[in-house]
Amino acid sequence: MPNCPKRYAHRTLDNFDAAYPGADRFLSPAQMQVRGFAANYLVETRGLLLVGTIGTGKTHLAVGALKALVAERSAQCLFCDYR
């Protein structure tokens, strides 16, 4: 996937761990939302915004969603870091 950070090259929605010790209780629902977004993606969809503190898994979920869109929906995706 273009511009995907090397650190996240092997990250997917399937290997996202929402239940690690000390995990925020909103991670599991966030993972389900991202899965739903990828599974039901329509071309007209504008996007998905993930917010949270550093280290909560936002980038992992974003990369996982993009990979799912490419693999399952034949979408063209580009990872952009807008910090």
C-alpha positions in Angstrom: 0.0 0.0 0.0 1.5 3.4 -1.0 3.0 5.4 1.9 2.3 2.8 4.5 4.8 3.1 7.4 7.1 0.1 7.5 6.3 -0.3 11.1 2.7 -1.1 10.1 3.4 -3.3 7.1 2.1 -6.4 8.7 -0.8 -4.9 10.7 -4.3 -6.0 9.8 -7.7 -5.8 11.4 -7.4 -9.5 12.3 -4.2 -9.0 14.3 -5.4 -5.9 16.2 -5.6 -6.7 19.9 -8.3 -4.7 21.6 -8.0 -6.6 24.9 -4.4 -6.1 26.0 -3.9 -5.3 29.7 -4.9 -1.7 30.4 -6.6 -1.3 27.0 -9.2 1.4 26.8 -12.7 0.0 26.9 -13.6 1.8 23.6 -11.0 -0.2 21.6 -13.2 -3.2 20.9 -16.2 -1.1 19.7 -13.8 1.0 17.6 -12.4 -2.2 16.0 -15.9 -3.3 15.2 -16.8 0.1 13.7 -13.7 0.0 11.5 -14.5 -3.6 10.4 -18.0 -2.5 9.5 -16.6 0.5 7.6 -14.3 -1.7 5.5 -17.0 -4.4 4.9 -19.7 -1.9 3.9 -17.5 0.7 2.1 -19.2 2.6 -0.7 -17.4 4.7 -3.2 -19.5 7.7 -2.0 -18.2 7.3 1.5 -16.1 10.2 2.6 -14.0 8.5 5.2 -13.5 7.5 8.8 -11.9 9.6 11.6 -10.1 7.9 14.4 -9.2 9.9 17.4 -7.5 9.0 20.7 -4.3 9.3 22.7 -0.9 8.2 21.5 -0.5 4.4 21.4 -4.2 3.4 21.3 -4.0 1.7 17.9 -5.4 4.4 15.6 -2.8 3.8 12.9 -3.0 0.0 13.2 -6.8 0.2 12.7 -6.4 2.7 9.8 -3.8 0.5 8.0 -5.9 -2.6 8.7 -9.0 -0.9 7.2 -7.1 0.2 4.1 -5.7 -3.3 3.6 -9.2 -4.8 3.9 -10.5 -2.3 1.4 -7.8 -3.2 -1.1 -8.1 -6.9 -0.6 -11.8 -7.3 -0.2 -13.3 -4.4 -2.2 -10.5 -3.8 -4.8 -10.4 -0.2 -3.7 -7.4 2.1 -4.4 -6.0 3.4 -1.2 -3.3 5.7 0.0 -2.0 6.1 3.5 -1.5 9.8 4.4 -0.1 11.1 7.7 -1.3 14.6 8.2 0.4 15.5 11.4 
